[in-house]
Amino acid sequence: MKNIKEEIRRMCREKNAVIMAHYYTDGEIQDMADFVGDSLALAQKAATTDADIIVMCGVHFMGETSKILCPDKKVLVPDLEATCSLAESCPADKFAEFVAQHPGHTVISYVNTTAATKAVTDIVVTSSNAREIVESLPQDTPIIFGPDRNLGGYINSITGRNMLLWDGACHVHEKFSVEKIIELKKQYPDAKVLVHPECKGTVVKLADKVGSTAALLKYSINDSSDTFIVATESGILHEMQKACPEKTFIPAPPSDSTCACNECSYMKLVTMQKLYDCLKNEAPEIHVDAEVAEKAIVSINRMLEISEKLGL
């Protein structure tokens, strides 16, 4: 076979396919993609692409979101097993019961949810726009926020809200160790600590900057510091190092292993070979039930409309 990367590019041209990748995928996948971004950017890009095929290199819910936004396009994912612990922590039927038990609430769901969960949601948010979207609602609006209790708790703390939180969490961001970050700070006293809001509150308190993957990347580029300790999935370090080769980026370690970084095993299921096979066979393909998609698109479009209005 010819060079696999050349073959992928050839098939993209022939099939009018676009490759999108999340910051948490392997660096070689990010380098192969036509567009790399966080969940908000990927959704915005999917909504406007003129490609016939979208290959979503990320986890399953990202493929679903693209399919909901682009029902007439073929949406492919390299591995159907690339799911999301946060999405799995919020089964749609249980979440619907929770919502029914608290009538009169506006339901806000993190984008890291299944299409079925989005279908019982009023507004979808990402870590890039969650605070601004919450603050765009009247202060006295009763809100249910799911599924990430850490992100929801962080937003409550900085907005003065008292949102009702679903008890879910991301297996990657939940595991960062306060003690090990403090140890790294002793080794690198001038380092800035960058933290994703899906982390526990004790980790967030150590941060010089709290933000989405895109916000942390932007901060690392613009800040004058030359060393950063990064508490989010370590795939983002690839883009940080590309953008700032002269700076040092240190992945914050998890508490339950001797590993020096914290990776999402689901994101790492996306490989170059699977990307090639996916394009060649035009499978696995994402399908979303039409009734579910019709309900879910309302909450996704509200996010995109509010984000556009707020200039996010």
N, C-alpha and C positions, 0 to 999 in steps of 0.2 A: 504494500500500500504506500502511496505517496505520503509525504509529510502530513500528519493528521490535522495540524492547524491549517495548512493550505487547503486540505479537503473540506474542512468545516467552513472556511471562508468561501470556497467555490460553491458549496451547497447553499449557503446563505444568499449568494448572488442569484443562483438559478431558481431558488424557491421563494425569493423575496422574503427572507426570514430575518428577524432581528433577534440578537442574543442580549438578554438583560441579566444582570448579576447583582446579587446583594453583596454588601461589604464583608459579610461573614464567610463567603465562599473562599476556596483556596485562591492564592494569588494568581496562579496561572489561568484560572477560570475568569477572574476579574480582568486580566490582561487580554483575554480572548473576546470579551464582551464588547458589544457596540455601545452599551450604556451600563454604568455602574452607579448604584445609589442605595439609599435607605428605603424603607417601605413607602414613605410618602412620595419620594421622587420616582420610584418604580411605578406606582399607581398613576401618577400624573403622566409619565411617559407612555404607559400602556394605553391610556385614554386618548392619546393624540397620534400614535404611530400609524403610518400608512402601510406597514408591512402586512403580508398575508398570513405569516406565521410568527408567533411570539414564542421564543424558547426562554422560559423563566428558570434561570439558574438560582435556586433558592430553596425554600421549603414549600410544602403543598398549598398552604393558604394563599401564598403569593400568586401561584398559578390560578387558583380559584378567583382571586380578585381581578386578575387580568381577563379571565374568561367572562366574568360578570360585566366588566367594563367594555369588553369587545366580543359580544356574543357571535358575531359573524366571522371572527378570525379563528384560526386553529391555534390553540395554546398547548404547548408541549412542556413537559418537565423531564429532566434527565433521569430522575428516580422517584417513583411514587412513594417509596418508603421514607423519603426526606420530609418528615412531618415536623411538628413543633410542640414541645412540652407545654408551653403556655396555652396554645390552642386546645390541646388535649385536656388541660385542667378545667376547661369550661364546656362541658357537653351541652349541646343546644337544648335538649329536653329539660335538663336540670336548671339551666339558666332561665328558660321560659317560665318554669315554676317559680323561681326566685322573683322574676319580674312581676308575675301575677300576684305574688304575695305582698307586693309593694306598689299598689296602683297609684297613679298620679305622678310618677317619677319619669323624668326624661332619661332614656337609657343610652349611655355612651359606652361603646365597646372599643377596645384597642384593636388595631388592625390584625393583630396576631390571634385571630379567631377563625373558625370555619365559616363557610358561607351560610350554613344553617343558623349559627349564632348571630351573624350579621343580620339575618332576616328578622330577628326579634329585637333589633337595635334601632334607635332613632338616628344616632350620629356615630360614625366611625371616626377614630382619631389615631394618630401615630405619636411616637415620642417627640417628633418635630413640631407638632401642632396642638398637642393635647391641652397644654396650659392655656393657649390663646383661645381655643375653641370653648373650653370650660368658662373662661372669663368673658366670652362673648354672650353668654346666657345671663339673664337677670340674676342678681345675687341670691334671691330667695327661691330660685328654681330647685326643687328637690331632684337629685340626680342619683342614678345607679351607675356605678363605674365598674366595668369588668374587662378582662379577667385578672389583671395584674394588680395585686394588693400593694406592691411596692410603689409602682408608678402612681396609682391612685392616692396612696398615702402621701407621696411627695407633692402631688398637685394640691391636695388638701392643705398641706403645711405652708405652701407658698401663696395660696389664694385665699385662705381663710374659709374655704368651703367645708362642708361636712358631708361629702358624698358617701353614699352607702356602697361599700366595696365588696365585690366578689372575692373569694379567697383562693386566688390562683397565683402562680409565679413561674418564672423562666428558670429552668434547671441550671443554666449557665450563670446568669446574673445573681441567682440566689446564693451561689457558693463562694463568692469572693470573701477573702479573709481580712478582717480588720487588722489582726496582729501581723500578718505578713506584709500588708501595705505599710504599716508603721515601721516594720523592719527595713523595708525598701527605702522609706523616707530617711532613715538613719544613714543608710549607705549613700543615698543621693539627696542630701538636704536641700539642694536648690531645685529639685524636680517639682514640676507642677503635677497634681493628681487630677486626672480626667475620669469622670464617673458617669455611667449611664443611669438614668432614673429608674430603671428596672431593678437596680441593686437595693439591698436592704438599707434602711435609714441610717444605721451605724456606719455603713460604708460611705453613703452620700455625705455625711458630716465631715468626712476627711477631704472632700473635693475642693479643688480650686475652681473647677468648672464642672457643672452638671449639664448634660445635654444628650440629644440623640447622637447616633453615629455620625451623621452629617455635621452636626453642630460641633462635636468634639474634633472632627477632622478640620473644620474651618478654624477653630480656636488654635489648634496645634500649628497651623500654617501662619496665622497672624500674630500669635504671641511671641514675644522676644525671647522667651526661655528656650534653652537648647536641650532640655531633658524632660521627659514626661513619663509618668506612671499611668498606664491606661487600664481602667477597670470596665471593660466591656469585652465582647468576644474578640479574640486576638486577630481575626481576619482583617479588621480595620487597620492594623499596623502596616499592612502591605501598602495601602493607599497613603498612609501618613509618611512612610519612609520614601515612597516614590515622590511625593510632593516636597519633602524636606530631607533630602539625603544627608544633609550636614547635621541633622538633629538625632537625638537618641530617644528611642521609644521602648519602654519596658513594660511587658504585659504583667498585669497584676495576677498573682496566682490564686487558685482556689484553696479552700481550707482543708479539703479531704484527700489531698495527694501531694506527692513530691514534684509533680509537674510544674514547670516554670510558667505555664500559660493556661488559659481556660478556653476550651474550644467547644463549639456546638457540633456534636457528632452527626447530627442530621444534615447540617450545611455541608459537612465534609464528605457526605455521600456523593455529592456532585463531582464527577471526575471528567477529565478530557475524553476518555473513551466513551463514557456514558453520553456525553454531549454529542460526540460524533454519531453514535448509534441512534440517538434520539432524532437527530436531523435526517439521517439516512432513512430510517424506518418511519419517520413522522409519528413516533410513539415513544413513551406513553403520552396520551392526549388527555387533557383535563376536560371533564364534562360536569356541568352544574345543572341540577334539576331546574326546569323553567320556572316553576312556581317559587322556588327558593330564590332564584336569581332575581326575579321580579321584585321581591320584597327586599333583598339585600342591596340592590342597586340604589334604592332610595337613601339608605344610610351612608353609602359610599359617596354618592353624588352630593349629599349635604356636606360631607367633609371637604370635598373638592371645591364646592361653591363657597363655603366659609373661608377656606384657605386662600382662595383667589381674592375674595373680598378683603381679607386681612393682609394680603400681599405676602403670603407665606410660600 
